[in-house]
């Protein structure tokens, strides 16, 4: 396998030497003349190495797809190479991450007492975080005027509860955005709901749980099942050894389906799922009405949760025809206006974080 497409031959990878185009050294580099510079040699070697890696990736991707669609057509050479690649990547991931469940996380060697360190992935080109709960937590910290520092976490780094985000505070790690907010409210003496009645607080919690425990799964389906390939290639900047195997989109889709089935919402048809999510979002839109924030004239704690979820629908669902994006921008324009209002108030550095230039804007 030497090009971007599979060679059309019945020979296996191991026995197809006669079909592979030979790599030729440029004529100006073929002699031993001292005039041949080291930089030219290195440039040629890097160019050929890059092409070889790209060809291998394409070959592995095609072979992996064939394994799940028509495995009887795989040659013994295909199986050997794919199996070897899987072992190498699996061993590397195991050694580097040792699982991503509940575990003791590696803490910062040095920290400032009282400083909040938010462990999250790097901002992407479209949004400061692809995780709605990371957006929620950071928005809350900004609303509460709590200084914090973002510590870049790997795509497989999870907190003590096996979830993202998590924080480090005074040398201890804690997970779950809701529990983190409860802790910081007590630790820092913050109460964003001080002007709410008990009834309003109950309504706030109900909307928070609706969005995070129900509506959220529409986003999981959009990213993990509808567009797992796009999530893999464009959004998650995965390490080269994970990209090499090219099985990640298949694994993402399988894992998303498993989670949704266990939750129960994945047992519905696509039409039923869309109907459920649409009712959630329209109920939120109806309650918001013309108010600037969900509970009135000033933002409260629930707005961090609402913005965390809706910001992903507005800015990170790139297909304008997808029902999630359509509902929050066209069917319920007050939700989009609400997101813009929250973004302008609490995220003045949004474009700086995602690397937007004036041309991008």
N, C-alpha and C positions, 0 to 999 in steps of 0.2 A: 504494500500500500504506500503510494508515494505522492498522490495528488489529493485534491479536495474531494474527489468522488471515488467510489469503489471501482477497482479495475474489473472490467467485464470479462472474467475468465473463470473457468472451472477449477483452476489451480487454487490451492489453499495459500494462505499467507506464507507458510513455511516453504512451500514449493513453487513459488511464483517468481523466482528470481529472473527468469527470462522475460517477464512482462514488465519489470520495473524499469523506468527510465533511469539511465546512469547519470549520476551527478558528475558534471565535468568542471574542472578548474578552468577559469578564464585563461585564454591564451597568454595574456600579459602576465599571468602568474604561474605559467606552466614551467618556466625555466628556473634556474637557481640564481638568477641575476640579483646582485645586491640592490639593484634599483627598486626591487619589489619591496614596498614599505610594509612594516608590521601592521600599521593601521588598515591598509588595504586588505591584508590577509585576514585580520580579525573581522573586518566588515563582511568579507565574503563568507567566513565561517558562521558568523552570527545570522546572516541572511539565510543560509542553507539550514541552519539549525532551527530557526523560526518556522521555515516552511515544513520541515520534517515533523515538528511538534504539532503544527496545525493539521497536517495530513493524518497524523496518528489520532488526534482528537476527533476528526471527522470520521475516521474509520471506526473508532471505538463507539461513537454515537450511533452510527448506522448499525453496527453489530449488536449493540445493546437493544436498540429498537426491534431488530429482527429476533432477538432472543425472546421477546414478549409477544411478537406477532406471528412469526413463522420459524420456530426454532429448528424444525427439521431440515432447513436449508443451510444451517450453519456447518461449516467445515470443522474438522478437528483443530486446525490452526486457529480459527476464530475463537473457539471455546477456550483454548489454552491461553491466548493473549488476553481475552476478556477476563478469565478467571484470575490470571496473574495480576492484572490491573486492579481488580477488585480486592485482592489480598493486600496489595501494596497500599492502596488508599485506605482500606479498612484498618490495617495495622497502624498507619500514620495517624488517622483520626483517633484511634483508641489510645495510642501513646500520648497524643497531644491533649486530648480532652477527657479521657477516662470516663466517658458518659456525661450526660447533662441533666441528671436527675437531682434529687436532694443530696447535697454534699457540702463539705466545708470548702468555702471559696477562698482563693488566695487574696489576701488583703494588701493594701498599700503599706510599704515598709515605713513610710513617714506620712503623717497627717497632721492637720491643724485642728486642735480641739474645737468642737462646736461647728466645724465645717461640714457641709453635706456634699458627699461625692456621689453623683448619679452615674451608675454604670450602665451604659447603653451603647448601641452601635453608632457608627459615624453618620452624620447627616448625609442625605442623598441629594441628587441634583434637583429633586422636585419638592422635598419636604424635609424638615429637620430630623424627623425620625419616621420610619415605616411602621413602628409599633404604636398603636393608639394609646396604650397605657404609658408609654414613655412620654408621648405628647401630653397626656393628662397630668402626669407627675410634674413635668417641667412647667406646664402652665400654672399649676397650683403654686409651685415655688415662686414663680414670678408674681402671681396675684398676692401672695402672702409676704412678698419682699424678703424672702429668705435667700441669702447668697448661697450659691452652689457651684460646683465644678463638675463638668461632664468628664468621666473617665471612659475612654474608648474601650469597648468590649468586643471580642471576636464574635462572629456570627453563631458560634456554638457555645459561647460563654453564657451561663445562666446563674442566677443567684442561689441562695440557700434553699429556696423552695422549688428550684428548677424552673423559675419563671423570669421574665424580663419586663420591667426594669427591676433593679434592686439598688440599694444605697449602702454606702459605708459611712458610719458615723461613730466618731470616737473609737475607732479600731474594731468596730463590730459591723457585721453585715446583716441586713434585713431585707426581706422581699415582700411582694404584693403591694401594688400602688395604694390600694385602699387602706391597708394596715400601716403603711409608711406615713400616709397623710394623717391618720389618727395619732400616730406616735409624735409626729412633728407638731401637731396642734397642741399637744400637752407639753412637749419639750420646749417649744418656742413661744408658748402662750398665744397661739393664733386661733381666731374664731371668725371665719368668713361668714358664718351663719348667724351671727349674734343678733341681727335684726329680723330674723325669721321666727314666725310662730311655730309651735309644735306641729301644727297641720302642714305648714309649708315645708318643714323639715322632712315630714313623712312623704310628701309629694316628691321632694327632691331625691330622696332615697329610692323611691319607686322608679323614677325616670332613669336614675343611674343604673339600677339593676336591670331594667329593661334593655338599655342600650348595651351594657357590658356582658350580660348573660344570654341575650337573645339576638339583638340586631347585629352584634359583632360577628356572628357566624356568617352573615352575608358577605362580609369582607374576607373571611377565611375561605369561603367558596370561590370568590372572585380571584384571589391570589393563588390559593393552593390547588384549585381544580381547574378553573377556567383558564388561568394564565400562569401555570406553574413554570412554563418555559421562559416567559418574560420575567417572572420573579427571579428566576435563576440567572439568566444572562444579563439583565439590565439593572435590576435593583439590588440583588445581593452580590456584592463584590467578593465572590468566594475565592479561597486560595487556589493556586494552580493545580495542586494535587487532587482537589475535589473536582475541578472542571475537567481534568484529564479523563476521568471515568465516564462523564457525560450521563450518568444515571440519575443525577440529582433531581431533574424535573419529574421523573417517574416516582422517585421516593417521596418527594414533596406531595404529589397528588395522592399517593397511597396513604401517607400519614394524615393528610387533611381529611380524607374520607373516613379513616378510622376514628379520628377525634369527633367528627360530626355525627357519625353513627352512634358512638358511645353517648354523646350528649342527647341524642334523640332527634335533633332537628335535621340530621342527615338522612333520616328515613322518609322524608317527604320528597315529592317530585319537585322538579325545578320550578314549575308554575306555582306550586303550593308554597315553596320557600320564598319566592319573590313576593307572593301575596302577603305572607307573614311579615317580611321586612318592610314592605310598603306601608302596611297598617301601623307598624311601629313609628316609622318616620313621619307619617301624616298625623299621628296622634301628637308627636312632639311639635310638629309645625302648628297644629291647632292650638296647643297650650301656649306656645310662644307668642303667637298672634303678632301684634305690632310692638310688643315690649322689646326694649333693647337687649335684655338678658332674660334668662328663663324665668326667674322668680321676681322680676321687676326692673326697677330703674338702675340698680347696681348689681354687679356680678356677685355670685356666691359660690360656694364650693362645688355645687353641681355643674356649674358652667365649665369647670376644668374637665370634668368627665365627658360632658356633652361635646365640647370642642375637640377633645382627644379623639373621639370616634368620628365626628363629622368632618374634621380636617382631612382625614384619610379619604373620605368619599369625594370631597371637593378637589383636592390637589393630587392625590396619589392614585386614583382610578382614572387612568389615562384615556380609556375608551369613552368618548363623549356619549355614545349610544348605550353604554351599560346602564342597567336600571338603577344602580346605586347612585351614579353620577347624575343621571337624568332626574331622579326624584328630588335630590337636594339642590339642584340648580334650576330646573325648569318647572317641575310640578309643585315644588315648595320653595320658591325663591327667597322667602324670609329666612330659611335655614342657611342659604349661601350668604345672604347679607349679614346674618348673625356671625358666621365664621370669619368673614372679612373684618367685622367690627372687633372681634376678639383678637384676631391676628394683628390688627393695627394698634390695638391698645397694649398688648402684652408681648408681642414679638417684633419689635422695631428692627431687630437684627436678623430677621428671617432671610432676606436676600443674601446677606453676608454669610450666614451659616451654610446655605446651600450653594454658594459660589455663583449666584446670579450676577451677570453684568448688566449694564444699562441696555445693551442690545437684547439680552434675554428677556428683560422686563418689557 
